[in-house]
Amino acid sequence: MTPQFVPLPARPMEVVRYEPDSAEPDAVVAGLLRQLSALHPDSVVRVELQGAHATAARAFLGAARLRSLAPASMNIELAPDRQRWE
């Protein structure tokens, strides 16, 4: 018997690397919404904040706010702050 590859249905997994242009909450939210709107609504998404405004953006992007930006069918999380651990 020869092994065969059998594709299984799975949700798309995406990493969104987002570098806010500003520390203003409205600007961060608008930019993140643009990136999320390009993804399949059933995606599993990890958001990695980068750049000079990442710390400020992280301060107001809690789990509830992040979930409110994504479709209900999307699983979304904020990646740990890499700079903090390096």
PDB file of N, CA, C and O in Angstrom, chain B, residues numbered from 101:
ATOM      1  N   MET B 101       0.834  -1.177   0.000  1.00  0.00           N
ATOM      2  CA  MET B 101       0.000   0.000   0.000  1.00  0.00           C
ATOM      3  C   MET B 101       0.888   1.254   0.000  1.00  0.00           C
ATOM      4  O   MET B 101       1.816   1.373   0.800  1.00  0.00           O
ATOM      5  N   THR B 102       0.586   2.175  -0.905  1.00  0.00           N
ATOM      6  CA  THR B 102       1.354   3.415  -1.030  1.00  0.00           C
ATOM      7  C   THR B 102       0.679   4.534  -0.238  1.00  0.00           C
ATOM      8  O   THR B 102      -0.518   4.772  -0.396  1.00  0.00           O
ATOM      9  N   PRO B 103       1.446   5.224   0.616  1.00  0.00           N
ATOM     10  CA  PRO B 103       0.847   6.340   1.366  1.00  0.00           C
ATOM     11  C   PRO B 103       0.359   7.431   0.408  1.00  0.00           C
ATOM     12  O   PRO B 103       0.988   7.706  -0.614  1.00  0.00           O
ATOM     13  N   GLN B 104      -0.743   8.028   0.750  1.00  0.00           N
ATOM     14  CA  GLN B 104      -1.306   9.100  -0.069  1.00  0.00           C
ATOM     15  C   GLN B 104      -1.567  10.324   0.800  1.00  0.00           C
ATOM     16  O   GLN B 104      -1.937  10.214   1.969  1.00  0.00           O
ATOM     17  N   PHE B 105      -1.368  11.463   0.211  1.00  0.00           N
ATOM     18  CA  PHE B 105      -1.691  12.713   0.885  1.00  0.00           C
ATOM     19  C   PHE B 105      -3.197  12.943   0.778  1.00  0.00           C
ATOM     20  O   PHE B 105      -3.769  12.882  -0.310  1.00  0.00           O
ATOM     21  N   VAL B 106      -3.815  13.203   1.898  1.00  0.00           N
ATOM     22  CA  VAL B 106      -5.248  13.477   1.920  1.00  0.00           C
ATOM     23  C   VAL B 106      -5.437  14.875   2.495  1.00  0.00           C
ATOM     24  O   VAL B 106      -5.244  15.081   3.693  1.00  0.00           O
ATOM     25  N   PRO B 107      -5.814  15.843   1.651  1.00  0.00           N
ATOM     26  CA  PRO B 107      -6.009  17.193   2.181  1.00  0.00           C
ATOM     27  C   PRO B 107      -7.212  17.247   3.121  1.00  0.00           C
ATOM     28  O   PRO B 107      -8.258  16.655   2.852  1.00  0.00           O
ATOM     29  N   LEU B 108      -7.041  17.956   4.209  1.00  0.00           N
ATOM     30  CA  LEU B 108      -8.120  18.113   5.178  1.00  0.00           C
ATOM     31  C   LEU B 108      -8.573  19.568   5.193  1.00  0.00           C
ATOM     32  O   LEU B 108      -7.769  20.478   4.992  1.00  0.00           O
ATOM     33  N   PRO B 109      -9.850  19.779   5.428  1.00  0.00           N
ATOM     34  CA  PRO B 109     -10.317  21.170   5.507  1.00  0.00           C
ATOM     35  C   PRO B 109      -9.719  21.823   6.762  1.00  0.00           C
ATOM     36  O   PRO B 109      -9.716  21.233   7.843  1.00  0.00           O
ATOM     37  N   ALA B 110      -9.228  23.018   6.598  1.00  0.00           N
ATOM     38  CA  ALA B 110      -8.635  23.745   7.723  1.00  0.00           C
ATOM     39  C   ALA B 110      -8.859  25.242   7.536  1.00  0.00           C
ATOM     40  O   ALA B 110      -9.034  25.726   6.418  1.00  0.00           O
ATOM     41  N   ARG B 111      -8.851  25.942   8.626  1.00  0.00           N
ATOM     42  CA  ARG B 111      -8.995  27.393   8.566  1.00  0.00           C
ATOM     43  C   ARG B 111      -7.656  28.006   8.164  1.00  0.00           C
ATOM     44  O   ARG B 111      -6.604  27.526   8.587  1.00  0.00           O
ATOM     45  N   PRO B 112      -7.688  29.058   7.353  1.00  0.00           N
ATOM     46  CA  PRO B 112      -6.427  29.715   6.992  1.00  0.00           C
ATOM     47  C   PRO B 112      -5.773  30.334   8.230  1.00  0.00           C
ATOM     48  O   PRO B 112      -6.455  30.897   9.086  1.00  0.00           O
ATOM     49  N   MET B 113      -4.465  30.223   8.313  1.00  0.00           N
ATOM     50  CA  MET B 113      -3.717  30.821   9.423  1.00  0.00           C
ATOM     51  C   MET B 113      -2.873  31.955   8.854  1.00  0.00           C
ATOM     52  O   MET B 113      -2.126  31.771   7.893  1.00  0.00           O
ATOM     53  N   GLU B 114      -3.005  33.131   9.465  1.00  0.00           N
ATOM     54  CA  GLU B 114      -2.335  34.329   8.965  1.00  0.00           C
ATOM     55  C   GLU B 114      -1.581  35.029  10.088  1.00  0.00           C
ATOM     56  O   GLU B 114      -2.012  35.023  11.241  1.00  0.00           O
ATOM     57  N   VAL B 115      -0.454  35.628   9.734  1.00  0.00           N
ATOM     58  CA  VAL B 115       0.260  36.520  10.641  1.00  0.00           C
ATOM     59  C   VAL B 115       0.195  37.903  10.021  1.00  0.00           C
ATOM     60  O   VAL B 115       0.635  38.104   8.890  1.00  0.00           O
ATOM     61  N   VAL B 116      -0.356  38.859  10.765  1.00  0.00           N
ATOM     62  CA  VAL B 116      -0.433  40.242  10.304  1.00  0.00           C
ATOM     63  C   VAL B 116       0.665  41.006  11.027  1.00  0.00           C
ATOM     64  O   VAL B 116       0.602  41.208  12.240  1.00  0.00           O
ATOM     65  N   ARG B 117       1.664  41.425  10.276  1.00  0.00           N
ATOM     66  CA  ARG B 117       2.733  42.262  10.842  1.00  0.00           C
ATOM     67  C   ARG B 117       2.342  43.709  10.574  1.00  0.00           C
ATOM     68  O   ARG B 117       2.352  44.172   9.433  1.00  0.00           O
ATOM     69  N   TYR B 118       2.003  44.405  11.635  1.00  0.00           N
ATOM     70  CA  TYR B 118       1.437  45.748  11.498  1.00  0.00           C
ATOM     71  C   TYR B 118       2.317  46.769  12.194  1.00  0.00           C
ATOM     72  O   TYR B 118       2.607  46.659  13.385  1.00  0.00           O
ATOM     73  N   GLU B 119       2.737  47.771  11.422  1.00  0.00           N
ATOM     74  CA  GLU B 119       3.541  48.879  11.949  1.00  0.00           C
ATOM     75  C   GLU B 119       2.705  50.150  11.864  1.00  0.00           C
ATOM     76  O   GLU B 119       2.608  50.757  10.798  1.00  0.00           O
ATOM     77  N   PRO B 120       2.096  50.561  12.989  1.00  0.00           N
ATOM     78  CA  PRO B 120       1.257  51.760  12.965  1.00  0.00           C
ATOM     79  C   PRO B 120       2.070  53.004  12.586  1.00  0.00           C
ATOM     80  O   PRO B 120       3.224  53.161  12.985  1.00  0.00           O
ATOM     81  N   ASP B 121       1.432  53.880  11.802  1.00  0.00           N
ATOM     82  CA  ASP B 121       2.071  55.143  11.407  1.00  0.00           C
ATOM     83  C   ASP B 121       1.988  56.178  12.517  1.00  0.00           C
ATOM     84  O   ASP B 121       2.701  57.182  12.489  1.00  0.00           O
ATOM     85  N   SER B 122       1.125  55.939  13.488  1.00  0.00           N
ATOM     86  CA  SER B 122       0.842  56.913  14.533  1.00  0.00           C
ATOM     87  C   SER B 122       0.469  56.165  15.802  1.00  0.00           C
ATOM     88  O   SER B 122       0.085  54.997  15.755  1.00  0.00           O
ATOM     89  N   ALA B 123       0.585  56.849  16.943  1.00  0.00           N
ATOM     90  CA  ALA B 123       0.161  56.266  18.210  1.00  0.00           C
ATOM     91  C   ALA B 123      -1.294  56.587  18.516  1.00  0.00           C
ATOM     92  O   ALA B 123      -1.825  56.140  19.533  1.00  0.00           O
ATOM     93  N   GLU B 124      -1.949  57.359  17.644  1.00  0.00           N
ATOM     94  CA  GLU B 124      -3.352  57.730  17.854  1.00  0.00           C
ATOM     95  C   GLU B 124      -4.234  56.488  17.703  1.00  0.00           C
ATOM     96  O   GLU B 124      -4.148  55.789  16.694  1.00  0.00           O
ATOM     97  N   PRO B 125      -5.085  56.207  18.706  1.00  0.00           N
ATOM     98  CA  PRO B 125      -5.926  55.009  18.642  1.00  0.00           C
ATOM     99  C   PRO B 125      -6.751  54.894  17.363  1.00  0.00           C
ATOM    100  O   PRO B 125      -6.839  53.808  16.790  1.00  0.00           O
ATOM    101  N   ASP B 126      -7.360  55.993  16.900  1.00  0.00           N
ATOM    102  CA  ASP B 126      -8.178  55.913  15.683  1.00  0.00           C
ATOM    103  C   ASP B 126      -7.352  55.512  14.466  1.00  0.00           C
ATOM    104  O   ASP B 126      -7.823  54.756  13.617  1.00  0.00           O
ATOM    105  N   ALA B 127      -6.133  56.011  14.379  1.00  0.00           N
ATOM    106  CA  ALA B 127      -5.262  55.682  13.251  1.00  0.00           C
ATOM    107  C   ALA B 127      -4.818  54.219  13.314  1.00  0.00           C
ATOM    108  O   ALA B 127      -4.767  53.536  12.291  1.00  0.00           O
ATOM    109  N   VAL B 128      -4.500  53.747  14.514  1.00  0.00           N
ATOM    110  CA  VAL B 128      -4.086  52.347  14.675  1.00  0.00           C
ATOM    111  C   VAL B 128      -5.231  51.419  14.285  1.00  0.00           C
ATOM    112  O   VAL B 128      -5.035  50.451  13.550  1.00  0.00           O
ATOM    113  N   VAL B 129      -6.425  51.723  14.782  1.00  0.00           N
ATOM    114  CA  VAL B 129      -7.597  50.894  14.486  1.00  0.00           C
ATOM    115  C   VAL B 129      -7.898  50.893  12.993  1.00  0.00           C
ATOM    116  O   VAL B 129      -8.168  49.838  12.419  1.00  0.00           O
ATOM    117  N   ALA B 130      -7.854  52.059  12.358  1.00  0.00           N
ATOM    118  CA  ALA B 130      -8.150  52.141  10.923  1.00  0.00           C
ATOM    119  C   ALA B 130      -7.150  51.317  10.106  1.00  0.00           C
ATOM    120  O   ALA B 130      -7.543  50.601   9.184  1.00  0.00           O
ATOM    121  N   GLY B 131      -5.872  51.415  10.439  1.00  0.00           N
ATOM    122  CA  GLY B 131      -4.860  50.644   9.709  1.00  0.00           C
ATOM    123  C   GLY B 131      -5.013  49.153   9.912  1.00  0.00           C
ATOM    124  O   GLY B 131      -4.863  48.373   8.972  1.00  0.00           O
ATOM    125  N   LEU B 132      -5.310  48.761  11.127  1.00  0.00           N
ATOM    126  CA  LEU B 132      -5.488  47.342  11.410  1.00  0.00           C
ATOM    127  C   LEU B 132      -6.746  46.805  10.724  1.00  0.00           C
ATOM    128  O   LEU B 132      -6.745  45.686  10.211  1.00  0.00           O
ATOM    129  N   LEU B 133      -7.813  47.598  10.717  1.00  0.00           N
ATOM    130  CA  LEU B 133      -9.036  47.188  10.008  1.00  0.00           C
ATOM    131  C   LEU B 133      -8.772  46.972   8.521  1.00  0.00           C
ATOM    132  O   LEU B 133      -9.312  46.038   7.929  1.00  0.00           O
ATOM    133  N   ARG B 134      -7.947  47.825   7.912  1.00  0.00           N
ATOM    134  CA  ARG B 134      -7.602  47.652   6.494  1.00  0.00           C
ATOM    135  C   ARG B 134      -6.934  46.297   6.268  1.00  0.00           C
ATOM    136  O   ARG B 134      -7.262  45.585   5.319  1.00  0.00           O
ATOM    137  N   GLN B 135      -6.007  45.954   7.137  1.00  0.00           N
ATOM    138  CA  GLN B 135      -5.300  44.678   6.960  1.00  0.00           C
ATOM    139  C   GLN B 135      -6.223  43.491   7.214  1.00  0.00           C
ATOM    140  O   GLN B 135      -6.166  42.500   6.486  1.00  0.00           O
ATOM    141  N   LEU B 136      -7.065  43.574   8.227  1.00  0.00           N
ATOM    142  CA  LEU B 136      -7.962  42.460   8.545  1.00  0.00           C
ATOM    143  C   LEU B 136      -9.010  42.254   7.457  1.00  0.00           C
ATOM    144  O   LEU B 136      -9.421  41.123   7.198  1.00  0.00           O
ATOM    145  N   SER B 137      -9.441  43.328   6.826  1.00  0.00           N
ATOM    146  CA  SER B 137     -10.475  43.209   5.795  1.00  0.00           C
ATOM    147  C   SER B 137      -9.988  42.440   4.571  1.00  0.00           C
ATOM    148  O   SER B 137     -10.799  41.946   3.787  1.00  0.00           O
ATOM    149  N   ALA B 138      -8.682  42.335   4.401  1.00  0.00           N
ATOM    150  CA  ALA B 138      -8.124  41.607   3.258  1.00  0.00           C
ATOM    151  C   ALA B 138      -8.051  40.094   3.513  1.00  0.00           C
ATOM    152  O   ALA B 138      -7.727  39.329   2.605  1.00  0.00           O
ATOM    153  N   LEU B 139      -8.351  39.667   4.738  1.00  0.00           N
ATOM    154  CA  LEU B 139      -8.222  38.257   5.097  1.00  0.00           C
ATOM    155  C   LEU B 139      -9.568  37.536   5.022  1.00  0.00           C
ATOM    156  O   LEU B 139     -10.629  38.156   5.095  1.00  0.00           O
ATOM    157  N   HIS B 140      -9.497  36.234   4.878  1.00  0.00           N
ATOM    158  CA  HIS B 140     -10.703  35.401   4.900  1.00  0.00           C
ATOM    159  C   HIS B 140     -11.338  35.526   6.289  1.00  0.00           C
ATOM    160  O   HIS B 140     -10.629  35.474   7.293  1.00  0.00           O
ATOM    161  N   PRO B 141     -12.651  35.689   6.360  1.00  0.00           N
ATOM    162  CA  PRO B 141     -13.293  35.903   7.662  1.00  0.00           C
ATOM    163  C   PRO B 141     -13.205  34.718   8.628  1.00  0.00           C
ATOM    164  O   PRO B 141     -13.465  34.883   9.819  1.00  0.00           O
ATOM    165  N   ASP B 142     -12.844  33.536   8.142  1.00  0.00           N
ATOM    166  CA  ASP B 142     -12.692  32.374   9.027  1.00  0.00           C
ATOM    167  C   ASP B 142     -11.237  32.137   9.444  1.00  0.00           C
ATOM    168  O   ASP B 142     -10.913  31.090  10.006  1.00  0.00           O
ATOM    169  N   SER B 143     -10.371  33.101   9.171  1.00  0.00           N
ATOM    170  CA  SER B 143      -8.951  32.936   9.454  1.00  0.00           C
ATOM    171  C   SER B 143      -8.652  32.886  10.951  1.00  0.00           C
ATOM    172  O   SER B 143      -9.402  33.400  11.780  1.00  0.00           O
ATOM    173  N   VAL B 144      -7.533  32.249  11.257  1.00  0.00           N
ATOM    174  CA  VAL B 144      -6.929  32.298  12.585  1.00  0.00           C
ATOM    175  C   VAL B 144      -5.777  33.281  12.435  1.00  0.00           C
ATOM    176  O   VAL B 144      -4.845  33.036  11.670  1.00  0.00           O
ATOM    177  N   VAL B 145      -5.838  34.406  13.171  1.00  0.00           N
ATOM    178  CA  VAL B 145      -4.922  35.520  12.918  1.00  0.00           C
ATOM    179  C   VAL B 145      -4.108  35.861  14.165  1.00  0.00           C
ATOM    180  O   VAL B 145      -4.636  35.929  15.275  1.00  0.00           O
ATOM    181  N   ARG B 146      -2.835  36.068  13.956  1.00  0.00           N
ATOM    182  CA  ARG B 146      -1.944  36.584  14.997  1.00  0.00           C
ATOM    183  C   ARG B 146      -1.454  37.950  14.519  1.00  0.00           C
ATOM    184  O   ARG B 146      -0.906  38.070  13.423  1.00  0.00           O
ATOM    185  N   VAL B 147      -1.653  38.971  15.341  1.00  0.00           N
ATOM    186  CA  VAL B 147      -1.225  40.329  15.010  1.00  0.00           C
ATOM    187  C   VAL B 147       0.089  40.599  15.726  1.00  0.00           C
ATOM    188  O   VAL B 147       0.175  40.501  16.950  1.00  0.00           O
ATOM    189  N   GLU B 148       1.116  40.942  14.946  1.00  0.00           N
ATOM    190  CA  GLU B 148       2.418  41.318  15.499  1.00  0.00           C
ATOM    191  C   GLU B 148       2.598  42.812  15.277  1.00  0.00           C
ATOM    192  O   GLU B 148       2.698  43.270  14.139  1.00  0.00           O
ATOM    193  N   LEU B 149       2.638  43.566  16.364  1.00  0.00           N
ATOM    194  CA  LEU B 149       2.861  45.012  16.273  1.00  0.00           C
ATOM    195  C   LEU B 149       4.349  45.284  16.174  1.00  0.00           C
ATOM    196  O   LEU B 149       5.151  44.679  16.884  1.00  0.00           O
ATOM    197  N   GLN B 150       4.712  46.204  15.283  1.00  0.00           N
ATOM    198  CA  GLN B 150       6.116  46.522  15.061  1.00  0.00           C
ATOM    199  C   GLN B 150       6.293  48.030  14.988  1.00  0.00           C
ATOM    200  O   GLN B 150       5.321  48.768  14.830  1.00  0.00           O
ATOM    201  N   GLY B 151       7.530  48.485  15.103  1.00  0.00           N
ATOM    202  CA  GLY B 151       7.841  49.886  14.891  1.00  0.00           C
ATOM    203  C   GLY B 151       7.755  50.741  16.147  1.00  0.00           C
ATOM    204  O   GLY B 151       7.523  50.255  17.254  1.00  0.00           O
ATOM    205  N   ALA B 152       7.952  52.029  15.926  1.00  0.00           N
ATOM    206  CA  ALA B 152       8.051  53.000  17.020  1.00  0.00           C
ATOM    207  C   ALA B 152       6.766  53.150  17.823  1.00  0.00           C
ATOM    208  O   ALA B 152       6.819  53.503  19.001  1.00  0.00           O
ATOM    209  N   HIS B 153       5.620  52.891  17.214  1.00  0.00           N
ATOM    210  CA  HIS B 153       4.344  53.102  17.896  1.00  0.00           C
ATOM    211  C   HIS B 153       3.725  51.801  18.422  1.00  0.00           C
ATOM    212  O   HIS B 153       2.583  51.801  18.879  1.00  0.00           O
ATOM    213  N   ALA B 154       4.463  50.710  18.359  1.00  0.00           N
ATOM    214  CA  ALA B 154       3.925  49.406  18.768  1.00  0.00           C
ATOM    215  C   ALA B 154       3.537  49.385  20.246  1.00  0.00           C
ATOM    216  O   ALA B 154       2.481  48.859  20.596  1.00  0.00           O
ATOM    217  N   THR B 155       4.366  49.941  21.104  1.00  0.00           N
ATOM    218  CA  THR B 155       4.080  49.917  22.541  1.00  0.00           C
ATOM    219  C   THR B 155       2.823  50.711  22.861  1.00  0.00           C
ATOM    220  O   THR B 155       1.988  50.264  23.647  1.00  0.00           O
ATOM    221  N   ALA B 156       2.684  51.884  22.258  1.00  0.00           N
ATOM    222  CA  ALA B 156       1.486  52.700  22.487  1.00  0.00           C
ATOM    223  C   ALA B 156       0.242  51.999  21.960  1.00  0.00           C
ATOM    224  O   ALA B 156      -0.810  52.039  22.597  1.00  0.00           O
ATOM    225  N   ALA B 157       0.353  51.364  20.813  1.00  0.00           N
ATOM    226  CA  ALA B 157      -0.790  50.656  20.234  1.00  0.00           C
ATOM    227  C   ALA B 157      -1.186  49.475  21.114  1.00  0.00           C
ATOM    228  O   ALA B 157      -2.372  49.206  21.306  1.00  0.00           O
ATOM    229  N   ARG B 158      -0.200  48.782  21.642  1.00  0.00           N
ATOM    230  CA  ARG B 158      -0.455  47.625  22.502  1.00  0.00           C
ATOM    231  C   ARG B 158      -1.229  48.037  23.759  1.00  0.00           C
ATOM    232  O   ARG B 158      -2.024  47.259  24.286  1.00  0.00           O
ATOM    233  N   ALA B 159      -0.992  49.266  24.233  1.00  0.00           N
ATOM    234  CA  ALA B 159      -1.626  49.735  25.467  1.00  0.00           C
ATOM    235  C   ALA B 159      -3.149  49.791  25.369  1.00  0.00           C
ATOM    236  O   ALA B 159      -3.833  49.632  26.380  1.00  0.00           O
ATOM    237  N   PHE B 160      -3.685  50.013  24.183  1.00  0.00           N
ATOM    238  CA  PHE B 160      -5.141  50.098  24.062  1.00  0.00           C
ATOM    239  C   PHE B 160      -5.746  48.997  23.186  1.00  0.00           C
ATOM    240  O   PHE B 160      -6.961  48.960  22.996  1.00  0.00           O
ATOM    241  N   LEU B 161      -4.927  48.120  22.661  1.00  0.00           N
ATOM    242  CA  LEU B 161      -5.456  46.995  21.869  1.00  0.00           C
ATOM    243  C   LEU B 161      -5.576  45.758  22.746  1.00  0.00           C
ATOM    244  O   LEU B 161      -4.853  44.783  22.542  1.00  0.00           O
ATOM    245  N   GLY B 162      -6.462  45.786  23.698  1.00  0.00           N
ATOM    246  CA  GLY B 162      -6.714  44.618  24.531  1.00  0.00           C
ATOM    247  C   GLY B 162      -7.482  43.564  23.760  1.00  0.00           C
ATOM    248  O   GLY B 162      -7.868  43.773  22.610  1.00  0.00           O
ATOM    249  N   ALA B 163      -7.697  42.437  24.402  1.00  0.00           N
ATOM    250  CA  ALA B 163      -8.364  41.311  23.739  1.00  0.00           C
ATOM    251  C   ALA B 163      -9.765  41.679  23.262  1.00  0.00           C
ATOM    252  O   ALA B 163     -10.144  41.341  22.141  1.00  0.00           O
ATOM    253  N   ALA B 164     -10.530  42.365  24.095  1.00  0.00           N
ATOM    254  CA  ALA B 164     -11.906  42.713  23.716  1.00  0.00           C
ATOM    255  C   ALA B 164     -11.930  43.666  22.533  1.00  0.00           C
ATOM    256  O   ALA B 164     -12.732  43.490  21.616  1.00  0.00           O
ATOM    257  N   ARG B 165     -11.061  44.678  22.537  1.00  0.00           N
ATOM    258  CA  ARG B 165     -11.030  45.624  21.416  1.00  0.00           C
ATOM    259  C   ARG B 165     -10.572  44.921  20.149  1.00  0.00           C
ATOM    260  O   ARG B 165     -11.135  45.146  19.078  1.00  0.00           O
ATOM    261  N   LEU B 166      -9.567  44.080  20.258  1.00  0.00           N
ATOM    262  CA  LEU B 166      -9.060  43.362  19.088  1.00  0.00           C
ATOM    263  C   LEU B 166     -10.165  42.485  18.489  1.00  0.00           C
ATOM    264  O   LEU B 166     -10.339  42.460  17.271  1.00  0.00           O
ATOM    265  N   ARG B 167     -10.912  41.767  19.335  1.00  0.00           N
ATOM    266  CA  ARG B 167     -12.000  40.931  18.844  1.00  0.00           C
ATOM    267  C   ARG B 167     -13.092  41.761  18.190  1.00  0.00           C
ATOM    268  O   ARG B 167     -13.727  41.309  17.237  1.00  0.00           O
ATOM    269  N   SER B 168     -13.321  42.979  18.697  1.00  0.00           N
ATOM    270  CA  SER B 168     -14.373  43.828  18.128  1.00  0.00           C
ATOM    271  C   SER B 168     -14.034  44.306  16.717  1.00  0.00           C
ATOM    272  O   SER B 168     -14.928  44.707  15.972  1.00  0.00           O
ATOM    273  N   LEU B 169     -12.758  44.266  16.344  1.00  0.00           N
ATOM    274  CA  LEU B 169     -12.330  44.718  15.021  1.00  0.00           C
ATOM    275  C   LEU B 169     -12.465  43.628  13.961  1.00  0.00           C
ATOM    276  O   LEU B 169     -12.501  43.914  12.765  1.00  0.00           O
ATOM    277  N   ALA B 170     -12.538  42.389  14.407  1.00  0.00           N
ATOM    278  CA  ALA B 170     -12.539  41.258  13.483  1.00  0.00           C
ATOM    279  C   ALA B 170     -13.946  40.673  13.359  1.00  0.00           C
ATOM    280  O   ALA B 170     -14.770  40.839  14.258  1.00  0.00           O
ATOM    281  N   PRO B 171     -14.221  39.985  12.239  1.00  0.00           N
ATOM    282  CA  PRO B 171     -15.500  39.285  12.125  1.00  0.00           C
ATOM    283  C   PRO B 171     -15.639  38.247  13.248  1.00  0.00           C
ATOM    284  O   PRO B 171     -14.639  37.735  13.751  1.00  0.00           O
ATOM    285  N   ALA B 172     -16.854  37.948  13.626  1.00  0.00           N
ATOM    286  CA  ALA B 172     -17.097  36.990  14.710  1.00  0.00           C
ATOM    287  C   ALA B 172     -16.515  35.607  14.401  1.00  0.00           C
ATOM    288  O   ALA B 172     -16.184  34.853  15.316  1.00  0.00           O
ATOM    289  N   SER B 173     -16.392  35.281  13.134  1.00  0.00           N
ATOM    290  CA  SER B 173     -15.875  33.968  12.733  1.00  0.00           C
ATOM    291  C   SER B 173     -14.351  33.895  12.746  1.00  0.00           C
ATOM    292  O   SER B 173     -13.781  32.816  12.583  1.00  0.00           O
ATOM    293  N   MET B 174     -13.690  35.034  12.938  1.00  0.00           N
ATOM    294  CA  MET B 174     -12.223  35.090  12.916  1.00  0.00           C
ATOM    295  C   MET B 174     -11.686  34.899  14.335  1.00  0.00           C
ATOM    296  O   MET B 174     -12.198  35.491  15.284  1.00  0.00           O
ATOM    297  N   ASN B 175     -10.664  34.079  14.470  1.00  0.00           N
ATOM    298  CA  ASN B 175      -9.966  33.927  15.735  1.00  0.00           C
ATOM    299  C   ASN B 175      -8.754  34.850  15.656  1.00  0.00           C
ATOM    300  O   ASN B 175      -7.933  34.717  14.749  1.00  0.00           O
ATOM    301  N   ILE B 176      -8.636  35.790  16.606  1.00  0.00           N
ATOM    302  CA  ILE B 176      -7.572  36.793  16.519  1.00  0.00           C
ATOM    303  C   ILE B 176      -6.885  36.947  17.858  1.00  0.00           C
ATOM    304  O   ILE B 176      -7.529  36.920  18.907  1.00  0.00           O
ATOM    305  N   GLU B 177      -5.561  37.112  17.817  1.00  0.00           N
ATOM    306  CA  GLU B 177      -4.786  37.322  19.035  1.00  0.00           C
ATOM    307  C   GLU B 177      -3.661  38.304  18.761  1.00  0.00           C
ATOM    308  O   GLU B 177      -3.226  38.482  17.623  1.00  0.00           O
ATOM    309  N   LEU B 178      -3.207  38.930  19.821  1.00  0.00           N
ATOM    310  CA  LEU B 178      -2.076  39.845  19.749  1.00  0.00           C
ATOM    311  C   LEU B 178      -0.845  39.081  20.192  1.00  0.00           C
ATOM    312  O   LEU B 178      -0.821  38.517  21.286  1.00  0.00           O
ATOM    313  N   ALA B 179       0.179  39.057  19.350  1.00  0.00           N
ATOM    314  CA  ALA B 179       1.411  38.337  19.671  1.00  0.00           C
ATOM    315  C   ALA B 179       2.125  39.023  20.834  1.00  0.00           C
ATOM    316  O   ALA B 179       1.987  40.232  21.018  1.00  0.00           O
ATOM    317  N   PRO B 180       2.886  38.263  21.617  1.00  0.00           N
ATOM    318  CA  PRO B 180       3.659  38.868  22.705  1.00  0.00           C
ATOM    319  C   PRO B 180       4.626  39.915  22.170  1.00  0.00           C
ATOM    320  O   PRO B 180       5.044  39.858  21.014  1.00  0.00           O
ATOM    321  N   ASP B 181       4.972  40.857  23.013  1.00  0.00           N
ATOM    322  CA  ASP B 181       5.903  41.935  22.658  1.00  0.00           C
ATOM    323  C   ASP B 181       7.319  41.370  22.616  1.00  0.00           C
ATOM    324  O   ASP B 181       7.922  41.115  23.659  1.00  0.00           O
ATOM    325  N   ARG B 182       7.844  41.177  21.417  1.00  0.00           N
ATOM    326  CA  ARG B 182       9.181  40.579  21.268  1.00  0.00           C
ATOM    327  C   ARG B 182      10.280  41.452  21.865  1.00  0.00           C
ATOM    328  O   ARG B 182      11.223  40.935  22.464  1.00  0.00           O
ATOM    329  N   GLN B 183      10.168  42.768  21.707  1.00  0.00           N
ATOM    330  CA  GLN B 183      11.192  43.674  22.228  1.00  0.00           C
ATOM    331  C   GLN B 183      11.340  43.526  23.737  1.00  0.00           C
ATOM    332  O   GLN B 183      12.438  43.645  24.280  1.00  0.00           O
ATOM    333  N   ARG B 184      10.232  43.268  24.397  1.00  0.00           N
ATOM    334  CA  ARG B 184      10.259  43.123  25.841  1.00  0.00           C
ATOM    335  C   ARG B 184      11.069  41.917  26.281  1.00  0.00           C
ATOM    336  O   ARG B 184      11.660  41.923  27.361  1.00  0.00           O
ATOM    337  N   TRP B 185      11.100  40.874  25.446  1.00  0.00           N
ATOM    338  CA  TRP B 185      11.774  39.639  25.823  1.00  0.00           C
ATOM    339  C   TRP B 185      13.197  39.540  25.288  1.00  0.00           C
ATOM    340  O   TRP B 185      13.953  38.654  25.689  1.00  0.00           O
ATOM    341  N   GLU B 186      13.563  40.441  24.389  1.00  0.00           N
ATOM    342  CA  GLU B 186      14.927  40.348  23.812  1.00  0.00           C
ATOM    343  C   GLU B 186      15.923  41.134  24.619  1.00  0.00           C
ATOM    344  O   GLU B 186      17.106  41.164  24.279  1.00  0.00           O
TER     345      GLU B 186
END
